[in-house]
Amino acid sequence: MLRSTKDLENYAIGATDGHIGHVKDFYFDDTAWAVRYLVVETGAWLSSRKVLISPIAIGEPNWKDKTLPVALTKEQVKNSPDIDTEKPVSRQHEMDYAGYYGYPYYWGGDGLWGGGPYPNMMLPGYEGFGSPAAAQMESENAFARSQAARNNDGDPHLRSSSEVDGYHIHATDGDVGHVESMLVDDKSWAVRYLIVDTSNWWVGHKVLISPQWITEVSWTDSKVLVNVTRDAVKNSPVYHPEVPVDREHEKTLYRFHNRPGYWGTE
């Protein structure tokens, strides 16, 4: 299912032995378009320190209670490498983090997470969400693949989701709105869509833009350039936050833009 990063903010993070804190932000990979870390504010028990939690550690969420359980202890989190979440996360920081928790590197493989599509499949013996059929389908999905050229020494492309909120969306013939939030897959943690608010042009109109249609992100100008026209955005299927985005909605959206779906042939 697809979840809004705005909705996921303030979700509780539950360790195996108690409460860790609440989600405050997300670091996503602007190459593969996947959430790599959740930024968690720990609260008083750890002097309100902010820590990174990888989706690799996340078990089956409790959506009703807005809780994400993680296969970590509070002591593990307490002693984890200190990372300044106000600064870019370097590859060395990521290697130190992965080494501390015993995680394999997510980069360098031909899948979204190492050699596979789901973060929990990276740990041997871990019971993930994905069925073999779903795993096969996703592994063949070109959009879900990390660039093979990335290696251990390469610079990561991690960006804060809250930083991107508010970025202007620039179509092929002019501005059309701004980023309100992102929709992420709650199994793969792939960023499937940017939620775009076009209210400055069309009152109350929100639409979805796939990262596949992005031609460039100008971080200095706070602008996302997309390969669609203003009219295409204006007339595309409307996104209603209160209505979950299902596969039929996605198919309608992709057919409207005459683009192939990321999910492949089922």
C-alpha positions as YAML, in Angstrom:
chain: A
units: angstrom
residues:
- id: 1
  name: MET
  ca: [0.00, 0.00, 0.00]
- id: 2
  name: LEU
  ca: [1.11, 3.57, -0.60]
- id: 3
  name: ARG
  ca: [1.56, 5.89, 2.38]
- id: 4
  name: SER
  ca: [2.15, 9.62, 2.54]
- id: 5
  name: THR
  ca: [5.36, 10.73, 4.22]
- id: 6
  name: LYS
  ca: [3.30, 13.45, 5.89]
- id: 7
  name: ASP
  ca: [1.02, 10.82, 7.39]
- id: 8
  name: LEU
  ca: [3.98, 8.73, 8.54]
- id: 9
  name: GLU
  ca: [5.55, 11.62, 10.43]
- id: 10
  name: ASN
  ca: [5.13, 11.22, 14.20]
- id: 11
  name: TYR
  ca: [4.59, 7.47, 13.93]
- id: 12
  name: ALA
  ca: [5.98, 5.79, 17.03]
- id: 13
  name: ILE
  ca: [9.06, 3.56, 16.72]
- id: 14
  name: GLY
  ca: [8.90, 0.57, 19.02]
- id: 15
  name: ALA
  ca: [12.05, -1.39, 19.90]
- id: 16
  name: THR
  ca: [11.91, -4.95, 21.20]
- id: 17
  name: ASP
  ca: [12.15, -3.57, 24.74]
- id: 18
  name: GLY
  ca: [10.36, -0.27, 24.66]
- id: 19
  name: HIS
  ca: [9.59, 2.99, 22.92]
- id: 20
  name: ILE
  ca: [12.40, 4.65, 20.96]
- id: 21
  name: GLY
  ca: [10.83, 7.82, 19.66]
- id: 22
  name: HIS
  ca: [8.81, 9.30, 16.77]
- id: 23
  name: VAL
  ca: [9.45, 9.70, 13.05]
- id: 24
  name: LYS
  ca: [10.40, 13.26, 12.13]
- id: 25
  name: ASP
  ca: [11.79, 12.97, 8.60]
- id: 26
  name: PHE
  ca: [12.98, 10.61, 5.88]
- id: 27
  name: TYR
  ca: [16.20, 10.36, 3.91]
- id: 28
  name: PHE
  ca: [15.47, 9.19, 0.38]
- id: 29
  name: ASP
  ca: [17.82, 8.20, -2.42]
- id: 30
  name: ASP
  ca: [17.34, 10.60, -5.33]
- id: 31
  name: THR
  ca: [18.81, 8.09, -7.78]
- id: 32
  name: ALA
  ca: [16.73, 4.99, -7.01]
- id: 33
  name: TRP
  ca: [13.94, 7.03, -5.36]
- id: 34
  name: ALA
  ca: [13.67, 4.95, -2.21]
- id: 35
  name: VAL
  ca: [13.55, 5.85, 1.49]
- id: 36
  name: ARG
  ca: [16.85, 4.68, 2.99]
- id: 37
  name: TYR
  ca: [16.44, 5.94, 6.54]
- id: 38
  name: LEU
  ca: [13.82, 7.23, 8.91]
- id: 39
  name: VAL
  ca: [14.96, 10.12, 11.08]
- id: 40
  name: VAL
  ca: [13.68, 9.43, 14.58]
- id: 41
  name: GLU
  ca: [13.59, 11.89, 17.47]
- id: 42
  name: THR
  ca: [14.22, 9.86, 20.59]
- id: 43
  name: GLY
  ca: [12.81, 12.15, 23.24]
- id: 44
  name: ALA
  ca: [13.90, 12.53, 26.84]
- id: 45
  name: TRP
  ca: [15.29, 9.01, 27.34]
- id: 46
  name: LEU
  ca: [18.16, 9.83, 24.95]
- id: 47
  name: SER
  ca: [18.30, 13.61, 25.41]
- id: 48
  name: SER
  ca: [16.12, 14.13, 22.31]
- id: 49
  name: ARG
  ca: [18.91, 12.85, 20.11]
- id: 50
  name: LYS
  ca: [17.94, 12.12, 16.51]
- id: 51
  name: VAL
  ca: [18.91, 8.71, 15.16]
- id: 52
  name: LEU
  ca: [18.59, 6.93, 11.84]
- id: 53
  name: ILE
  ca: [16.51, 3.77, 11.50]
- id: 54
  name: SER
  ca: [16.84, 1.69, 8.34]
- id: 55
  name: PRO
  ca: [13.73, 0.08, 6.81]
- id: 56
  name: ILE
  ca: [15.76, -3.14, 7.04]
- id: 57
  name: ALA
  ca: [14.91, -3.22, 10.75]
- id: 58
  name: ILE
  ca: [11.19, -2.50, 10.40]
- id: 59
  name: GLY
  ca: [8.76, -5.33, 11.02]
- id: 60
  name: GLU
  ca: [5.06, -5.46, 10.17]
- id: 61
  name: PRO
  ca: [3.59, -2.04, 11.05]
- id: 62
  name: ASN
  ca: [0.61, -1.51, 13.32]
- id: 63
  name: TRP
  ca: [-1.24, 1.01, 11.18]
- id: 64
  name: LYS
  ca: [-4.13, 1.33, 13.62]
- id: 65
  name: ASP
  ca: [-1.85, 2.39, 16.48]
- id: 66
  name: LYS
  ca: [0.52, 4.26, 14.16]
- id: 67
  name: THR
  ca: [3.50, 2.24, 15.34]
- id: 68
  name: LEU
  ca: [6.47, 0.88, 13.41]
- id: 69
  name: PRO
  ca: [8.15, -1.99, 15.30]
- id: 70
  name: VAL
  ca: [11.86, -2.49, 14.76]
- id: 71
  name: ALA
  ca: [14.09, -5.49, 15.42]
- id: 72
  name: LEU
  ca: [16.40, -3.44, 17.62]
- id: 73
  name: THR
  ca: [16.89, -2.88, 21.35]
- id: 74
  name: LYS
  ca: [17.02, 0.52, 22.98]
- id: 75
  name: GLU
  ca: [20.61, -0.20, 23.96]
- id: 76
  name: GLN
  ca: [21.55, -0.83, 20.34]
- id: 77
  name: VAL
  ca: [20.01, 2.48, 19.32]
- id: 78
  name: LYS
  ca: [21.68, 4.28, 22.21]
- id: 79
  name: ASN
  ca: [25.14, 3.04, 21.17]
- id: 80
  name: SER
  ca: [24.64, 3.48, 17.43]
- id: 81
  name: PRO
  ca: [27.07, 5.71, 15.48]
- id: 82
  name: ASP
  ca: [26.40, 9.38, 16.11]
- id: 83
  name: ILE
  ca: [25.25, 11.00, 12.87]
- id: 84
  name: ASP
  ca: [24.42, 14.69, 12.52]
- id: 85
  name: THR
  ca: [21.01, 14.57, 10.84]
- id: 86
  name: GLU
  ca: [21.29, 18.26, 10.03]
- id: 87
  name: LYS
  ca: [24.12, 17.52, 7.58]
- id: 88
  name: PRO
  ca: [24.42, 15.29, 4.49]
- id: 89
  name: VAL
  ca: [24.97, 11.62, 5.30]
- id: 90
  name: SER
  ca: [28.26, 10.50, 3.77]
- id: 91
  name: ARG
  ca: [28.94, 7.03, 2.40]
- id: 92
  name: GLN
  ca: [31.42, 6.51, 5.24]
- id: 93
  name: HIS
  ca: [28.66, 7.25, 7.74]
- id: 94
  name: GLU
  ca: [26.45, 4.72, 5.99]
- id: 95
  name: MET
  ca: [29.20, 2.10, 6.06]
- id: 96
  name: ASP
  ca: [29.77, 2.71, 9.79]
- id: 97
  name: TYR
  ca: [26.03, 2.47, 10.39]
- id: 98
  name: ALA
  ca: [25.66, -0.78, 8.39]
- id: 99
  name: GLY
  ca: [28.72, -2.26, 10.06]
- id: 100
  name: TYR
  ca: [27.42, -1.47, 13.54]
- id: 101
  name: TYR
  ca: [24.06, -3.16, 12.94]
- id: 102
  name: GLY
  ca: [25.46, -5.94, 10.78]
- id: 103
  name: TYR
  ca: [23.45, -4.94, 7.72]
- id: 104
  name: PRO
  ca: [24.62, -5.66, 4.18]
- id: 105
  name: TYR
  ca: [25.08, -2.61, 1.95]
- id: 106
  name: TYR
  ca: [21.96, -1.69, 0.00]
- id: 107
  name: TRP
  ca: [23.97, -0.13, -2.83]
- id: 108
  name: GLY
  ca: [25.88, -1.85, -5.62]
- id: 109
  name: GLY
  ca: [23.38, -4.61, -6.39]
- id: 110
  name: ASP
  ca: [20.88, -4.87, -9.20]
- id: 111
  name: GLY
  ca: [17.84, -4.48, -6.96]
- id: 112
  name: LEU
  ca: [16.34, -1.67, -4.96]
- id: 113
  name: TRP
  ca: [17.86, -3.20, -1.81]
- id: 114
  name: GLY
  ca: [21.08, -4.96, -2.73]
- id: 115
  name: GLY
  ca: [19.99, -7.87, -4.90]
- id: 116
  name: GLY
  ca: [16.30, -7.73, -3.98]
- id: 117
  name: PRO
  ca: [13.24, -5.51, -3.97]
- id: 118
  name: TYR
  ca: [12.48, -5.36, -0.23]
- id: 119
  name: PRO
  ca: [14.68, -4.18, 2.66]
- id: 120
  name: ASN
  ca: [13.73, -7.07, 4.96]
- id: 121
  name: MET
  ca: [14.90, -9.58, 2.36]
- id: 122
  name: MET
  ca: [18.48, -8.45, 2.93]
- id: 123
  name: LEU
  ca: [18.72, -10.29, 6.23]
- id: 124
  name: PRO
  ca: [19.06, -14.10, 6.03]
- id: 125
  name: GLY
  ca: [16.13, -15.92, 7.59]
- id: 126
  name: TYR
  ca: [14.00, -12.81, 7.98]
- id: 127
  name: GLU
  ca: [10.34, -13.33, 7.13]
- id: 128
  name: GLY
  ca: [9.55, -10.47, 4.79]
- id: 129
  name: PHE
  ca: [6.30, -9.30, 3.30]
- id: 130
  name: GLY
  ca: [6.98, -10.09, -0.35]
- id: 131
  name: SER
  ca: [5.78, -13.29, -1.94]
- id: 132
  name: PRO
  ca: [8.16, -15.07, -4.36]
- id: 133
  name: ALA
  ca: [5.99, -13.93, -7.27]
- id: 134
  name: ALA
  ca: [6.05, -10.32, -6.09]
- id: 135
  name: ALA
  ca: [9.79, -10.49, -5.52]
- id: 136
  name: GLN
  ca: [10.34, -11.83, -9.03]
- id: 137
  name: MET
  ca: [8.15, -9.16, -10.54]
- id: 138
  name: GLU
  ca: [9.83, -6.34, -8.66]
- id: 139
  name: SER
  ca: [13.35, -7.61, -9.29]
- id: 140
  name: GLU
  ca: [12.68, -7.33, -13.01]
- id: 141
  name: ASN
  ca: [11.45, -3.79, -12.65]
- id: 142
  name: ALA
  ca: [14.04, -1.43, -14.11]
- id: 143
  name: PHE
  ca: [12.72, 1.51, -12.11]
- id: 144
  name: ALA
  ca: [13.35, -0.33, -8.86]
- id: 145
  name: ARG
  ca: [16.99, -0.99, -9.65]
- id: 146
  name: SER
  ca: [19.87, 0.96, -8.19]
- id: 147
  name: GLN
  ca: [22.48, 2.12, -10.67]
- id: 148
  name: ALA
  ca: [25.02, -0.66, -11.08]
- id: 149
  name: ALA
  ca: [27.84, 1.86, -11.31]
- id: 150
  name: ARG
  ca: [27.39, 2.91, -7.71]
- id: 151
  name: ASN
  ca: [29.95, 1.33, -5.44]
- id: 152
  name: ASN
  ca: [31.22, 1.52, -1.88]
- id: 153
  name: ASP
  ca: [33.27, 4.63, -2.51]
- id: 154
  name: GLY
  ca: [30.62, 6.54, -4.42]
- id: 155
  name: ASP
  ca: [28.77, 9.52, -2.98]
- id: 156
  name: PRO
  ca: [25.26, 8.71, -1.82]
- id: 157
  name: HIS
  ca: [22.36, 10.77, -3.09]
- id: 158
  name: LEU
  ca: [20.40, 11.11, 0.11]
- id: 159
  name: ARG
  ca: [17.92, 13.95, 0.49]
- id: 160
  name: SER
  ca: [15.51, 14.98, 3.21]
- id: 161
  name: SER
  ca: [11.86, 14.53, 2.25]
- id: 162
  name: SER
  ca: [10.89, 17.56, 4.32]
- id: 163
  name: GLU
  ca: [13.44, 19.61, 2.37]
- id: 164
  name: VAL
  ca: [11.76, 18.69, -0.92]
- id: 165
  name: ASP
  ca: [8.29, 19.55, 0.37]
- id: 166
  name: GLY
  ca: [7.49, 22.91, -1.18]
- id: 167
  name: TYR
  ca: [9.74, 22.49, -4.22]
- id: 168
  name: HIS
  ca: [8.18, 23.95, -7.38]
- id: 169
  name: ILE
  ca: [7.09, 21.56, -10.12]
- id: 170
  name: HIS
  ca: [8.12, 22.81, -13.56]
- id: 171
  name: ALA
  ca: [6.38, 21.20, -16.55]
- id: 172
  name: THR
  ca: [7.73, 21.41, -20.10]
- id: 173
  name: ASP
  ca: [5.87, 24.70, -20.59]
- id: 174
  name: GLY
  ca: [5.86, 26.31, -17.16]
- id: 175
  name: ASP
  ca: [5.28, 25.90, -13.43]
- id: 176
  name: VAL
  ca: [2.27, 23.88, -12.32]
- id: 177
  name: GLY
  ca: [2.45, 23.58, -8.55]
- id: 178
  name: HIS
  ca: [4.62, 22.49, -5.66]
- id: 179
  name: VAL
  ca: [5.49, 19.27, -3.84]
- id: 180
  name: GLU
  ca: [3.22, 18.68, -0.88]
- id: 181
  name: SER
  ca: [4.44, 15.23, 0.14]
- id: 182
  name: MET
  ca: [5.50, 11.84, -1.23]
- id: 183
  name: LEU
  ca: [3.73, 8.51, -1.52]
- id: 184
  name: VAL
  ca: [5.94, 5.58, -0.56]
- id: 185
  name: ASP
  ca: [5.36, 1.85, -0.87]
- id: 186
  name: ASP
  ca: [5.08, 0.49, 2.69]
- id: 187
  name: LYS
  ca: [6.82, -2.78, 1.71]
- id: 188
  name: SER
  ca: [9.69, -1.71, -0.53]
- id: 189
  name: TRP
  ca: [9.88, 1.89, 0.76]
- id: 190
  name: ALA
  ca: [10.17, 3.04, -2.84]
- id: 191
  name: VAL
  ca: [8.99, 6.58, -3.54]
- id: 192
  name: ARG
  ca: [6.21, 5.98, -6.05]
- id: 193
  name: TYR
  ca: [4.82, 9.49, -6.44]
- id: 194
  name: LEU
  ca: [5.22, 13.12, -5.57]
- id: 195
  name: ILE
  ca: [1.95, 14.63, -4.36]
- id: 196
  name: VAL
  ca: [1.66, 17.92, -6.21]
- id: 197
  name: ASP
  ca: [-0.54, 20.76, -5.03]
- id: 198
  name: THR
  ca: [-1.64, 22.86, -8.01]
- id: 199
  name: SER
  ca: [-3.85, 25.23, -5.99]
- id: 200
  name: ASN
  ca: [-1.97, 28.29, -7.25]
- id: 201
  name: TRP
  ca: [-3.26, 27.40, -10.72]
- id: 202
  name: TRP
  ca: [-6.38, 25.26, -10.14]
- id: 203
  name: VAL
  ca: [-8.14, 25.59, -6.80]
- id: 204
  name: GLY
  ca: [-7.99, 22.48, -4.63]
- id: 205
  name: HIS
  ca: [-6.47, 20.32, -7.34]
- id: 206
  name: LYS
  ca: [-3.90, 17.71, -6.29]
- id: 207
  name: VAL
  ca: [-2.25, 15.26, -8.67]
- id: 208
  name: LEU
  ca: [0.42, 12.57, -8.63]
- id: 209
  name: ILE
  ca: [3.71, 12.77, -10.49]
- id: 210
  name: SER
  ca: [5.88, 9.67, -10.82]
- id: 211
  name: PRO
  ca: [9.67, 9.98, -10.30]
- id: 212
  name: GLN
  ca: [9.92, 8.21, -13.68]
- id: 213
  name: TRP
  ca: [8.70, 11.41, -15.31]
- id: 214
  name: ILE
  ca: [11.27, 13.64, -13.61]
- id: 215
  name: THR
  ca: [14.01, 14.87, -15.91]
- id: 216
  name: GLU
  ca: [15.96, 16.88, -13.34]
- id: 217
  name: VAL
  ca: [15.85, 18.11, -9.76]
- id: 218
  name: SER
  ca: [17.49, 21.48, -9.24]
- id: 219
  name: TRP
  ca: [18.47, 21.45, -5.58]
- id: 220
  name: THR
  ca: [19.87, 24.98, -5.75]
- id: 221
  name: ASP
  ca: [16.66, 26.39, -7.27]
- id: 222
  name: SER
  ca: [14.29, 24.16, -5.26]
- id: 223
  name: LYS
  ca: [12.62, 22.99, -8.46]
- id: 224
  name: VAL
  ca: [11.58, 19.64, -9.94]
- id: 225
  name: LEU
  ca: [11.49, 19.46, -13.74]
- id: 226
  name: VAL
  ca: [9.07, 16.93, -15.24]
- id: 227
  name: ASN
  ca: [8.51, 15.67, -18.76]
- id: 228
  name: VAL
  ca: [4.79, 16.50, -18.89]
- id: 229
  name: THR
  ca: [2.86, 19.54, -20.06]
- id: 230
  name: ARG
  ca: [0.83, 21.88, -17.88]
- id: 231
  name: ASP
  ca: [-2.38, 20.74, -19.58]
- id: 232
  name: ALA
  ca: [-1.48, 17.11, -18.90]
- id: 233
  name: VAL
  ca: [-1.05, 17.90, -15.22]
- id: 234
  name: LYS
  ca: [-4.25, 19.95, -15.14]
- id: 235
  name: ASN
  ca: [-6.33, 17.20, -16.72]
- id: 236
  name: SER
  ca: [-4.72, 14.19, -15.06]
- id: 237
  name: PRO
  ca: [-6.69, 12.10, -12.52]
- id: 238
  name: VAL
  ca: [-7.23, 14.04, -9.31]
- id: 239
  name: TYR
  ca: [-5.59, 12.75, -6.14]
- id: 240
  name: HIS
  ca: [-7.81, 12.67, -3.05]
- id: 241
  name: PRO
  ca: [-5.75, 12.20, 0.14]
- id: 242
  name: GLU
  ca: [-8.62, 10.46, 1.92]
- id: 243
  name: VAL
  ca: [-8.89, 7.78, -0.79]
- id: 244
  name: PRO
  ca: [-6.14, 5.10, -0.88]
- id: 245
  name: VAL
  ca: [-4.33, 4.84, -4.20]
- id: 246
  name: ASP
  ca: [-4.95, 1.36, -5.56]
- id: 247
  name: ARG
  ca: [-3.59, -0.34, -8.68]
- id: 248
  name: GLU
  ca: [-6.62, 0.66, -10.76]
- id: 249
  name: HIS
  ca: [-6.00, 4.31, -9.93]
- id: 250
  name: GLU
  ca: [-2.37, 3.88, -10.90]
- id: 251
  name: LYS
  ca: [-3.26, 2.19, -14.20]
- id: 252
  name: THR
  ca: [-5.65, 5.02, -15.03]
- id: 253
  name: LEU
  ca: [-2.94, 7.56, -14.24]
- id: 254
  name: TYR
  ca: [-0.30, 5.84, -16.36]
- id: 255
  name: ARG
  ca: [-2.70, 5.30, -19.26]
- id: 256
  name: PHE
  ca: [-3.62, 8.98, -19.18]
- id: 257
  name: HIS
  ca: [0.05, 9.98, -19.48]
- id: 258
  name: ASN
  ca: [0.70, 7.16, -21.98]
- id: 259
  name: ARG
  ca: [3.54, 5.78, -19.86]
- id: 260
  name: PRO
  ca: [4.40, 2.16, -18.98]
- id: 261
  name: GLY
  ca: [3.58, 1.14, -15.42]
- id: 262
  name: TYR
  ca: [6.42, 0.50, -12.98]
- id: 263
  name: TRP
  ca: [4.82, -2.75, -11.79]
- id: 264
  name: GLY
  ca: [5.59, -4.65, -15.01]
- id: 265
  name: THR
  ca: [3.45, -7.35, -16.57]
- id: 266
  name: GLU
  ca: [1.28, -9.26, -14.15]
...
